[in-house]
Amino acid sequence: MKARTVRLDADIDPIALGARSGLLWAREDIALAGVGEALRLPVRRPDGGTEVQADLAEMAGPNELELPGTGPVGFGAFPFDRDVPGELIVPEIVVARGQQGRRWLTVIDDGSMSDTAALARVEEVLERRVPAGPEPASFRLTSELAPEVWRDEVVGFARDRIRAGDLSKAVLARELVLRTDHPIDTALVVERLQQAYRSAILFNIDGFVGASPELLVGRYDDVVRAHPLAGTAPRASDPAADAALSAGLLASSKDRGEHLITINWLLDTLLPFCSYVDAEPEPSIVTLSNVHHLGTLVEGRLSSPPASVLELVGALHPTPAVAGDPQDVSLDLIAGLERADRGLYAGPAGWVDGAGNGAFAVAIRSAQINGTVARLFAGVGVVHDSDPAAELAETRSKFQAMLHALIRP
């Protein structure tokens, strides 16, 4: 089985395609959509990336562009638990849009599918109606833990452990389960997320859908980038009040301290892979429709030969932004307190090509959709100065992203 990549003249929107096909990863600089399934590659974690990378590399064939995202491509959403295996889905067809308006088509098969036949299959997918069936008319939202129990027995307990000196930060999540009377159309959810969160990373991988503001790691040739977020404030409808919330977040010693934990950890973890790596000197505000975040761009040059994006994902996940610090203590605390399996929430979701290029988002602002059921989580970073009531309110702000996409009156 080999990959063949050609330039594409047709103006095909990968987001519209991937919303319908079930394989999509898109951000401002690149968008890739997959159609069909050539094979699935199991990924042993956290250190199995090298094996899978070799499998992808063997599929490389004729390539007119030789750009990141061309040739064989695998899409993957990996569990939060880094010891749980994951898998890459290698589609039969990939339609992509890159920088400077470049577009390409990749076919991964035994050589029997022509470019014309591949484009005909793409058109069939694009013709699918959205929504495909009746939209849900009734919704039931439940939580395993009552909000006040989560506030007091989860966040409150963790904060007390931090104040006792057992750890410096713990990231704790709440779970909500949405049940509907008709199947949830993931394509419709993707379209709503795109409209509301145009600067976010959109993904739709085997029923796992989201719009993440956070890049875990991207690798393009020998350049590595990450854009960690830590520290959150709600939005306000009044512009003056909203500006005050944004300014307050930027000035908050509690949030800046939480953010610095993640940046320092990320730099230390990336350094062994790099000849050079650095972060912006000050965080900036990342504004979404529902919340403000503190964010810092990290960029470096990988040593030769450059590590694949799968190796970098294995080293970097989970960051203190989704787990805590120290990592082992915070993960034990998560396992003991949350009383829910995060599944794919806050795990890495992204793509990798045969050359080791790729990008993975931190899969927050996400939902696992299965027919009439959607599971979603929202997390908060708990530190010494955390107020459990404020942390509960923060989860409610974060849940808005997915709930607005899942529930429409």
C-alpha positions as a Markdown table, in Angstrom:
| # | Residue | x | y | z |
|---|---|---|---|---|
| 1 | Met | 0.0 | 0.0 | 0.0 |
| 2 | Lys | 1.5 | 3.3 | -1.1 |
| 3 | Ala | 0.6 | 7.0 | -1.0 |
| 4 | Arg | 0.4 | 9.2 | -4.1 |
| 5 | Thr | 0.2 | 13.0 | -3.7 |
| 6 | Val | -0.7 | 15.4 | -6.5 |
| 7 | Arg | -1.5 | 19.1 | -6.7 |
| 8 | Leu | -5.2 | 19.9 | -6.5 |
| 9 | Asp | -6.8 | 22.6 | -8.7 |
| 10 | Ala | -10.3 | 22.1 | -7.4 |
| 11 | Asp | -11.4 | 24.4 | -4.7 |
| 12 | Ile | -12.5 | 21.8 | -2.1 |
| 13 | Asp | -13.0 | 22.9 | 1.5 |
| 14 | Pro | -11.3 | 20.3 | 3.7 |
| 15 | Ile | -13.4 | 21.5 | 6.7 |
| 16 | Ala | -16.7 | 20.8 | 5.0 |
| 17 | Leu | -15.4 | 17.5 | 3.8 |
| 18 | Gly | -14.0 | 16.4 | 7.1 |
| 19 | Ala | -17.1 | 17.4 | 9.0 |
| 20 | Arg | -19.0 | 14.9 | 6.9 |
| 21 | Ser | -16.4 | 12.2 | 6.5 |
| 22 | Gly | -15.4 | 11.9 | 10.2 |
| 23 | Leu | -11.7 | 12.7 | 9.7 |
| 24 | Leu | -10.6 | 16.3 | 10.1 |
| 25 | Trp | -7.9 | 18.4 | 11.6 |
| 26 | Ala | -7.7 | 22.1 | 10.8 |
| 27 | Arg | -6.2 | 25.3 | 12.0 |
| 28 | Glu | -5.3 | 28.5 | 10.3 |
| 29 | Asp | -2.1 | 27.2 | 8.6 |
| 30 | Ile | -3.3 | 23.8 | 7.5 |
| 31 | Ala | -6.4 | 21.8 | 7.1 |
| 32 | Leu | -6.6 | 18.1 | 6.3 |
| 33 | Ala | -9.7 | 15.9 | 5.7 |
| 34 | Gly | -9.7 | 12.1 | 5.3 |
| 35 | Val | -12.2 | 9.9 | 3.4 |
| 36 | Gly | -12.4 | 6.2 | 3.9 |
| 37 | Glu | -10.1 | 4.0 | 5.8 |
| 38 | Ala | -7.0 | 2.3 | 4.4 |
| 39 | Leu | -5.9 | 0.8 | 7.7 |
| 40 | Arg | -5.5 | 1.5 | 11.4 |
| 41 | Leu | -2.1 | 1.5 | 13.1 |
| 42 | Pro | -1.9 | 0.7 | 16.8 |
| 43 | Val | 0.2 | 3.1 | 18.8 |
| 44 | Arg | 2.0 | 1.8 | 21.9 |
| 45 | Arg | 2.3 | 4.6 | 24.4 |
| 46 | Pro | 4.1 | 6.6 | 25.5 |
| 47 | Asp | 7.1 | 5.5 | 23.6 |
| 48 | Gly | 5.7 | 3.6 | 20.5 |
| 49 | Gly | 5.8 | 6.5 | 18.1 |
| 50 | Thr | 9.0 | 5.3 | 16.4 |
| 51 | Glu | 7.5 | 2.0 | 15.4 |
| 52 | Val | 4.4 | 3.7 | 13.8 |
| 53 | Gln | 6.5 | 6.3 | 12.2 |
| 54 | Ala | 8.4 | 3.6 | 10.3 |
| 55 | Asp | 5.2 | 2.0 | 9.2 |
| 56 | Leu | 4.0 | 5.3 | 7.8 |
| 57 | Ala | 7.3 | 6.0 | 6.1 |
| 58 | Glu | 7.1 | 2.7 | 4.2 |
| 59 | Met | 3.9 | 3.9 | 2.6 |
| 60 | Ala | 5.6 | 6.9 | 0.9 |
| 61 | Gly | 5.3 | 7.0 | -2.9 |
| 62 | Pro | 5.2 | 9.6 | -5.7 |
| 63 | Asn | 4.8 | 13.1 | -4.2 |
| 64 | Glu | 4.5 | 16.3 | -6.3 |
| 65 | Leu | 4.8 | 18.7 | -3.4 |
| 66 | Glu | 7.0 | 17.2 | -0.7 |
| 67 | Leu | 5.4 | 19.4 | 1.9 |
| 68 | Pro | 4.3 | 18.7 | 5.5 |
| 69 | Gly | 1.0 | 16.9 | 5.4 |
| 70 | Thr | 1.6 | 15.3 | 2.0 |
| 71 | Gly | 2.3 | 11.6 | 1.4 |
| 72 | Pro | 0.9 | 9.1 | 3.9 |
| 73 | Val | -1.0 | 10.7 | 6.8 |
| 74 | Gly | -2.5 | 9.3 | 9.9 |
| 75 | Phe | -5.1 | 10.9 | 12.1 |
| 76 | Gly | -5.2 | 10.1 | 15.8 |
| 77 | Ala | -6.9 | 11.0 | 19.1 |
| 78 | Phe | -5.1 | 9.4 | 22.0 |
| 79 | Pro | -6.5 | 8.7 | 25.5 |
| 80 | Phe | -5.5 | 11.1 | 28.3 |
| 81 | Asp | -4.0 | 8.2 | 30.2 |
| 82 | Arg | -0.6 | 8.0 | 28.5 |
| 83 | Asp | -0.3 | 4.3 | 29.3 |
| 84 | Val | -3.4 | 3.4 | 27.3 |
| 85 | Pro | -2.7 | 2.5 | 23.7 |
| 86 | Gly | -3.9 | 4.6 | 20.9 |
| 87 | Glu | -4.3 | 4.2 | 17.1 |
| 88 | Leu | -3.8 | 6.2 | 13.9 |
| 89 | Ile | -6.4 | 6.1 | 11.2 |
| 90 | Val | -4.8 | 6.2 | 7.8 |
| 91 | Pro | -7.5 | 7.2 | 5.3 |
| 92 | Glu | -7.7 | 6.1 | 1.7 |
| 93 | Ile | -8.0 | 9.8 | 0.5 |
| 94 | Val | -6.7 | 13.0 | 2.0 |
| 95 | Val | -7.7 | 16.4 | 0.7 |
| 96 | Ala | -5.7 | 19.3 | 2.2 |
| 97 | Arg | -5.1 | 23.0 | 2.2 |
| 98 | Gly | -1.8 | 24.5 | 3.3 |
| 99 | Gln | -0.1 | 27.9 | 3.4 |
| 100 | Gln | -0.2 | 30.2 | 0.4 |
| 101 | Gly | -3.4 | 28.6 | -0.9 |
| 102 | Arg | -1.6 | 25.3 | -1.8 |
| 103 | Arg | -4.0 | 22.4 | -2.1 |
| 104 | Trp | -3.3 | 18.7 | -2.6 |
| 105 | Leu | -4.9 | 15.3 | -3.0 |
| 106 | Thr | -3.3 | 12.1 | -1.6 |
| 107 | Val | -4.5 | 8.6 | -2.4 |
| 108 | Ile | -3.3 | 5.7 | -0.2 |
| 109 | Asp | -4.1 | 2.3 | -1.7 |
| 110 | Asp | -2.7 | -0.5 | -3.9 |
| 111 | Gly | -2.6 | 1.7 | -7.0 |
| 112 | Ser | -6.1 | 0.8 | -8.2 |
| 113 | Met | -7.8 | 4.1 | -7.5 |
| 114 | Ser | -7.3 | 6.9 | -10.0 |
| 115 | Asp | -7.3 | 10.6 | -9.1 |
| 116 | Thr | -10.6 | 11.0 | -10.9 |
| 117 | Ala | -12.2 | 8.2 | -8.9 |
| 118 | Ala | -10.9 | 9.6 | -5.7 |
| 119 | Leu | -12.4 | 13.1 | -6.5 |
| 120 | Ala | -15.7 | 11.4 | -7.3 |
| 121 | Arg | -15.7 | 9.8 | -3.9 |
| 122 | Val | -14.9 | 13.2 | -2.3 |
| 123 | Glu | -17.9 | 14.8 | -4.1 |
| 124 | Glu | -20.2 | 12.1 | -2.9 |
| 125 | Val | -19.2 | 12.9 | 0.7 |
| 126 | Leu | -19.6 | 16.6 | 0.2 |
| 127 | Glu | -23.2 | 16.0 | -1.2 |
| 128 | Arg | -24.3 | 14.5 | 2.1 |
| 129 | Arg | -27.0 | 16.6 | 3.8 |
| 130 | Val | -26.3 | 18.3 | 7.1 |
| 131 | Pro | -28.0 | 17.4 | 9.3 |
| 132 | Ala | -28.3 | 13.9 | 7.9 |
| 133 | Gly | -31.5 | 13.2 | 9.9 |
| 134 | Pro | -33.9 | 14.7 | 12.4 |
| 135 | Glu | -32.2 | 17.1 | 14.8 |
| 136 | Pro | -32.5 | 16.3 | 18.5 |
| 137 | Ala | -35.5 | 18.0 | 20.1 |
| 138 | Ser | -35.1 | 16.9 | 23.7 |
| 139 | Phe | -31.9 | 17.0 | 25.8 |
| 140 | Arg | -31.0 | 15.5 | 29.2 |
| 141 | Leu | -27.8 | 16.7 | 30.9 |
| 142 | Thr | -26.5 | 14.7 | 33.9 |
| 143 | Ser | -23.4 | 14.6 | 36.0 |
| 144 | Glu | -22.0 | 11.8 | 38.1 |
| 145 | Leu | -21.0 | 14.2 | 40.8 |
| 146 | Ala | -23.2 | 17.0 | 42.0 |
| 147 | Pro | -21.6 | 20.4 | 41.4 |
| 148 | Glu | -21.3 | 21.2 | 45.1 |
| 149 | Val | -19.7 | 17.8 | 45.7 |
| 150 | Trp | -17.1 | 18.4 | 43.0 |
| 151 | Arg | -16.5 | 21.9 | 44.3 |
| 152 | Asp | -15.9 | 20.8 | 47.9 |
| 153 | Glu | -14.7 | 17.2 | 47.8 |
| 154 | Val | -12.6 | 17.4 | 44.6 |
| 155 | Val | -11.3 | 21.0 | 44.2 |
| 156 | Gly | -11.4 | 21.8 | 47.9 |
| 157 | Phe | -9.5 | 18.6 | 48.9 |
| 158 | Ala | -6.9 | 19.2 | 46.1 |
| 159 | Arg | -6.3 | 22.8 | 47.2 |
| 160 | Asp | -5.8 | 21.6 | 50.8 |
| 161 | Arg | -3.2 | 19.1 | 49.6 |
| 162 | Ile | -1.4 | 21.9 | 47.6 |
| 163 | Arg | -1.4 | 24.1 | 50.7 |
| 164 | Ala | 0.1 | 21.2 | 52.7 |
| 165 | Gly | 3.0 | 21.2 | 50.3 |
| 166 | Asp | 2.2 | 17.8 | 48.5 |
| 167 | Leu | 2.2 | 19.4 | 45.1 |
| 168 | Ser | 2.1 | 22.8 | 43.4 |
| 169 | Lys | -0.8 | 22.3 | 40.9 |
| 170 | Ala | -3.5 | 19.8 | 40.1 |
| 171 | Val | -5.8 | 20.0 | 37.0 |
| 172 | Leu | -9.2 | 18.6 | 37.8 |
| 173 | Ala | -12.1 | 18.0 | 35.4 |
| 174 | Arg | -15.9 | 17.7 | 35.6 |
| 175 | Glu | -17.9 | 15.3 | 33.4 |
| 176 | Leu | -21.3 | 16.0 | 31.9 |
| 177 | Val | -23.3 | 13.4 | 29.9 |
| 178 | Leu | -25.8 | 14.7 | 27.3 |
| 179 | Arg | -28.5 | 12.3 | 26.1 |
| 180 | Thr | -30.8 | 13.2 | 23.2 |
| 181 | Asp | -33.9 | 11.8 | 21.5 |
| 182 | His | -32.2 | 11.6 | 18.0 |
| 183 | Pro | -28.6 | 10.9 | 17.0 |
| 184 | Ile | -26.3 | 13.8 | 17.2 |
| 185 | Asp | -24.9 | 14.7 | 13.8 |
| 186 | Thr | -21.1 | 15.3 | 14.2 |
| 187 | Ala | -21.0 | 17.3 | 11.0 |
| 188 | Leu | -23.5 | 19.8 | 12.3 |
| 189 | Val | -21.5 | 20.1 | 15.5 |
| 190 | Val | -18.3 | 20.8 | 13.5 |
| 191 | Glu | -20.1 | 23.5 | 11.5 |
| 192 | Arg | -21.3 | 25.2 | 14.6 |
| 193 | Leu | -17.9 | 25.1 | 16.2 |
| 194 | Gln | -16.3 | 26.5 | 13.1 |
| 195 | Gln | -18.7 | 29.4 | 13.1 |
| 196 | Ala | -18.1 | 30.2 | 16.8 |
| 197 | Tyr | -14.4 | 29.5 | 17.2 |
| 198 | Arg | -12.7 | 30.4 | 13.9 |
| 199 | Ser | -9.2 | 30.7 | 15.5 |
| 200 | Ala | -9.4 | 27.3 | 17.3 |
| 201 | Ile | -8.1 | 24.0 | 16.1 |
| 202 | Leu | -11.0 | 22.0 | 14.8 |
| 203 | Phe | -10.9 | 18.2 | 14.9 |
| 204 | Asn | -13.3 | 15.4 | 14.1 |
| 205 | Ile | -11.7 | 12.0 | 14.6 |
| 206 | Asp | -13.9 | 8.9 | 14.8 |
| 207 | Gly | -16.7 | 10.7 | 16.7 |
| 208 | Phe | -14.4 | 12.7 | 18.9 |
| 209 | Val | -15.2 | 16.3 | 18.0 |
| 210 | Gly | -13.8 | 19.6 | 19.4 |
| 211 | Ala | -12.4 | 23.1 | 18.9 |
| 212 | Ser | -9.3 | 23.4 | 21.0 |
| 213 | Pro | -7.5 | 26.7 | 21.5 |
| 214 | Glu | -4.3 | 24.9 | 22.6 |
| 215 | Leu | -1.5 | 23.4 | 20.4 |
| 216 | Leu | 0.4 | 20.7 | 22.3 |
| 217 | Val | 3.1 | 20.5 | 19.7 |
| 218 | Gly | 3.7 | 20.9 | 15.9 |
| 219 | Arg | 6.7 | 19.8 | 14.0 |
| 220 | Tyr | 7.4 | 21.1 | 10.4 |
| 221 | Asp | 10.7 | 19.8 | 9.2 |
| 222 | Asp | 13.1 | 20.9 | 12.0 |
| 223 | Val | 10.9 | 23.6 | 13.5 |
| 224 | Val | 8.9 | 22.8 | 16.6 |
| 225 | Arg | 6.2 | 24.9 | 18.1 |
| 226 | Ala | 3.8 | 24.7 | 21.0 |
| 227 | His | 1.2 | 27.2 | 22.3 |
| 228 | Pro | 0.3 | 26.2 | 25.9 |
| 229 | Leu | -2.6 | 27.8 | 27.7 |
| 230 | Ala | -3.0 | 28.1 | 31.5 |
| 231 | Gly | -5.1 | 30.6 | 33.3 |
| 232 | Thr | -8.7 | 31.5 | 32.5 |
| 233 | Ala | -11.2 | 34.3 | 32.9 |
| 234 | Pro | -14.8 | 34.3 | 31.7 |
| 235 | Arg | -16.1 | 36.7 | 29.0 |
| 236 | Ala | -18.7 | 39.4 | 29.6 |
| 237 | Ser | -21.2 | 40.8 | 27.1 |
| 238 | Asp | -20.4 | 44.4 | 28.0 |
| 239 | Pro | -17.2 | 45.5 | 26.2 |
| 240 | Ala | -15.9 | 47.5 | 29.2 |
| 241 | Ala | -16.5 | 44.6 | 31.6 |
| 242 | Asp | -15.0 | 42.2 | 29.2 |
| 243 | Ala | -11.8 | 44.3 | 28.8 |
| 244 | Ala | -11.6 | 44.5 | 32.6 |
| 245 | Leu | -11.8 | 40.7 | 32.9 |
| 246 | Ser | -9.0 | 40.3 | 30.3 |
| 247 | Ala | -6.8 | 42.9 | 32.0 |
| 248 | Gly | -7.4 | 41.3 | 35.3 |
| 249 | Leu | -6.3 | 37.9 | 34.0 |
| 250 | Leu | -3.1 | 39.3 | 32.6 |
| 251 | Ala | -2.4 | 41.0 | 36.0 |
| 252 | Ser | -3.4 | 38.0 | 38.1 |
| 253 | Ser | -0.4 | 36.6 | 40.1 |
| 254 | Lys | -2.4 | 33.4 | 40.7 |
| 255 | Asp | -3.0 | 32.8 | 37.0 |
| 256 | Arg | 0.4 | 33.9 | 35.9 |
| 257 | Gly | 2.0 | 31.6 | 38.4 |
| 258 | Glu | -0.1 | 28.7 | 37.2 |
| 259 | His | 0.9 | 29.6 | 33.6 |
| 260 | Leu | 4.6 | 29.8 | 34.4 |
| 261 | Ile | 4.6 | 26.3 | 35.8 |
| 262 | Thr | 3.5 | 25.0 | 32.3 |
| 263 | Ile | 6.0 | 27.1 | 30.4 |
| 264 | Asn | 9.0 | 26.2 | 32.4 |
| 265 | Trp | 8.1 | 22.5 | 32.3 |
| 266 | Leu | 7.6 | 22.6 | 28.5 |
| 267 | Leu | 10.9 | 24.3 | 27.9 |
| 268 | Asp | 12.7 | 21.7 | 30.1 |
| 269 | Thr | 11.0 | 18.8 | 28.4 |
| 270 | Leu | 11.6 | 20.1 | 24.8 |
| 271 | Leu | 15.3 | 21.0 | 25.4 |
| 272 | Pro | 16.7 | 17.5 | 25.0 |
| 273 | Phe | 15.2 | 17.4 | 21.5 |
| 274 | Cys | 16.4 | 20.8 | 20.4 |
| 275 | Ser | 19.5 | 22.8 | 19.4 |
| 276 | Tyr | 17.5 | 25.9 | 20.5 |
| 277 | Val | 14.2 | 26.5 | 22.1 |
| 278 | Asp | 12.7 | 29.6 | 23.8 |
| 279 | Ala | 9.4 | 31.1 | 24.8 |
| 280 | Glu | 7.9 | 34.6 | 24.4 |
| 281 | Pro | 9.0 | 36.7 | 27.4 |
| 282 | Glu | 5.4 | 37.5 | 28.5 |
| 283 | Pro | 2.1 | 35.7 | 28.1 |
| 284 | Ser | -0.6 | 37.2 | 26.0 |
| 285 | Ile | -4.4 | 37.0 | 26.1 |
| 286 | Val | -6.1 | 34.4 | 23.9 |
| 287 | Thr | -9.7 | 35.4 | 23.5 |
| 288 | Leu | -12.4 | 32.9 | 22.6 |
| 289 | Ser | -16.2 | 33.3 | 22.4 |
| 290 | Asn | -16.7 | 32.1 | 25.9 |
| 291 | Val | -13.4 | 32.7 | 27.8 |
| 292 | His | -10.1 | 34.5 | 27.9 |
| 293 | His | -6.9 | 32.4 | 28.4 |
| 294 | Leu | -3.2 | 33.2 | 29.1 |
| 295 | Gly | -1.1 | 31.8 | 26.3 |
| 296 | Thr | 2.6 | 31.8 | 25.4 |
| 297 | Leu | 4.2 | 30.7 | 22.1 |
| 298 | Val | 7.1 | 28.3 | 22.4 |
| 299 | Glu | 9.4 | 27.7 | 19.4 |
| 300 | Gly | 12.6 | 25.9 | 18.7 |
| 301 | Arg | 14.9 | 24.1 | 16.2 |
| 302 | Leu | 15.1 | 20.3 | 16.5 |
| 303 | Ser | 18.5 | 18.7 | 16.6 |
| 304 | Ser | 19.5 | 16.5 | 13.7 |
| 305 | Pro | 17.9 | 14.0 | 12.9 |
| 306 | Pro | 14.7 | 15.7 | 14.1 |
| 307 | Ala | 12.4 | 13.8 | 16.3 |
| 308 | Ser | 9.0 | 12.9 | 14.8 |
| 309 | Val | 5.9 | 14.6 | 16.1 |
| 310 | Leu | 4.9 | 11.3 | 17.6 |
| 311 | Glu | 8.0 | 11.2 | 19.7 |
| 312 | Leu | 7.4 | 14.8 | 20.9 |
| 313 | Val | 3.8 | 14.0 | 21.8 |
| 314 | Gly | 5.0 | 11.0 | 23.8 |
| 315 | Ala | 7.4 | 13.3 | 25.7 |
| 316 | Leu | 5.1 | 16.3 | 26.2 |
| 317 | His | 1.8 | 14.7 | 27.2 |
| 318 | Pro | 0.4 | 15.4 | 29.7 |
| 319 | Thr | 1.6 | 18.9 | 30.3 |
| 320 | Pro | 1.0 | 20.7 | 33.7 |
| 321 | Ala | -1.8 | 22.6 | 31.9 |
| 322 | Val | -4.0 | 19.4 | 31.8 |
| 323 | Ala | -2.4 | 17.3 | 34.6 |
| 324 | Gly | -0.5 | 19.4 | 37.2 |
| 325 | Asp | 2.9 | 19.5 | 38.8 |
| 326 | Pro | 4.7 | 17.3 | 39.9 |
| 327 | Gln | 3.2 | 15.1 | 37.2 |
| 328 | Asp | 3.2 | 11.8 | 39.1 |
| 329 | Val | 1.6 | 13.2 | 42.2 |
| 330 | Ser | -1.0 | 15.2 | 40.2 |
| 331 | Leu | -2.0 | 12.2 | 38.1 |
| 332 | Asp | -2.5 | 10.1 | 41.2 |
| 333 | Leu | -4.7 | 12.8 | 42.6 |
| 334 | Ile | -6.7 | 13.0 | 39.4 |
| 335 | Ala | -7.3 | 9.2 | 39.4 |
| 336 | Gly | -8.4 | 9.3 | 43.0 |
| 337 | Leu | -10.6 | 12.3 | 43.0 |
| 338 | Glu | -12.4 | 12.7 | 39.6 |
| 339 | Arg | -14.3 | 9.4 | 39.7 |
| 340 | Ala | -14.6 | 9.4 | 35.9 |
| 341 | Asp | -12.5 | 8.1 | 33.0 |
| 342 | Arg | -11.4 | 11.1 | 30.9 |
| 343 | Gly | -11.2 | 8.9 | 27.8 |
| 344 | Leu | -9.8 | 11.1 | 25.0 |
| 345 | Tyr | -10.5 | 14.4 | 26.8 |
| 346 | Ala | -7.3 | 16.5 | 27.2 |
| 347 | Gly | -5.3 | 13.9 | 25.3 |
| 348 | Pro | -3.4 | 14.6 | 22.1 |
| 349 | Ala | -5.5 | 14.9 | 18.9 |
| 350 | Gly | -3.8 | 15.4 | 15.6 |
| 351 | Trp | -2.1 | 14.1 | 12.5 |
| 352 | Val | 1.3 | 12.9 | 11.4 |
| 353 | Asp | 2.8 | 12.2 | 8.0 |
| 354 | Gly | 5.4 | 9.7 | 6.8 |
| 355 | Ala | 8.3 | 12.2 | 7.3 |
| 356 | Gly | 7.4 | 12.8 | 11.0 |
| 357 | Asn | 5.8 | 16.2 | 10.4 |
| 358 | Gly | 2.5 | 16.8 | 12.1 |
| 359 | Ala | 0.6 | 18.7 | 14.8 |
| 360 | Phe | -1.4 | 17.7 | 17.8 |
| 361 | Ala | -3.9 | 19.8 | 19.8 |
| 362 | Val | -4.6 | 19.4 | 23.5 |
| 363 | Ala | -8.1 | 17.9 | 23.1 |
| 364 | Ile | -10.0 | 20.3 | 25.4 |
| 365 | Arg | -13.4 | 21.9 | 24.4 |
| 366 | Ser | -14.3 | 18.4 | 23.1 |
| 367 | Ala | -17.0 | 15.8 | 23.2 |
| 368 | Gln | -17.1 | 12.1 | 22.5 |
| 369 | Ile | -20.2 | 11.5 | 20.5 |
| 370 | Asn | -21.8 | 8.1 | 20.1 |
| 371 | Gly | -25.3 | 8.2 | 18.6 |
| 372 | Thr | -27.6 | 9.9 | 21.1 |
| 373 | Val | -25.0 | 10.3 | 23.8 |
| 374 | Ala | -22.2 | 12.8 | 24.2 |
| 375 | Arg | -19.6 | 12.9 | 27.0 |
| 376 | Leu | -17.8 | 16.1 | 27.7 |
| 377 | Phe | -15.4 | 17.5 | 30.3 |
| 378 | Ala | -14.2 | 20.8 | 31.5 |
| 379 | Gly | -11.1 | 21.2 | 33.6 |
| 380 | Val | -9.5 | 23.8 | 35.9 |
| 381 | Gly | -6.0 | 24.3 | 37.3 |
| 382 | Val | -6.0 | 24.2 | 41.1 |
| 383 | Val | -3.2 | 26.0 | 42.9 |
| 384 | His | -2.5 | 27.4 | 46.4 |
| 385 | Asp | -4.8 | 30.5 | 46.0 |
| 386 | Ser | -7.7 | 28.7 | 44.2 |
| 387 | Asp | -11.2 | 29.4 | 45.3 |
| 388 | Pro | -13.3 | 26.2 | 44.8 |
| 389 | Ala | -16.5 | 28.2 | 44.0 |
| 390 | Ala | -14.6 | 30.2 | 41.3 |
| 391 | Glu | -13.2 | 27.0 | 39.8 |
| 392 | Leu | -16.7 | 25.6 | 39.6 |
| 393 | Ala | -17.8 | 28.8 | 37.8 |
| 394 | Glu | -14.9 | 28.4 | 35.4 |
| 395 | Thr | -16.0 | 24.9 | 34.3 |
| 396 | Arg | -19.4 | 26.3 | 33.5 |
| 397 | Ser | -17.9 | 28.9 | 31.2 |
| 398 | Lys | -15.8 | 26.3 | 29.5 |
| 399 | Phe | -18.7 | 23.9 | 29.0 |
| 400 | Gln | -20.4 | 26.5 | 27.0 |
| 401 | Ala | -18.2 | 25.9 | 23.9 |
| 402 | Met | -19.4 | 22.3 | 23.3 |
| 403 | Leu | -22.9 | 22.7 | 24.8 |
| 404 | His | -23.8 | 25.5 | 22.4 |
| 405 | Ala | -22.6 | 23.3 | 19.5 |
| 406 | Leu | -24.5 | 20.3 | 20.7 |
| 407 | Ile | -27.7 | 21.9 | 21.8 |
| 408 | Arg | -29.7 | 24.3 | 19.6 |
| 409 | Pro | -33.3 | 25.2 | 20.4 |
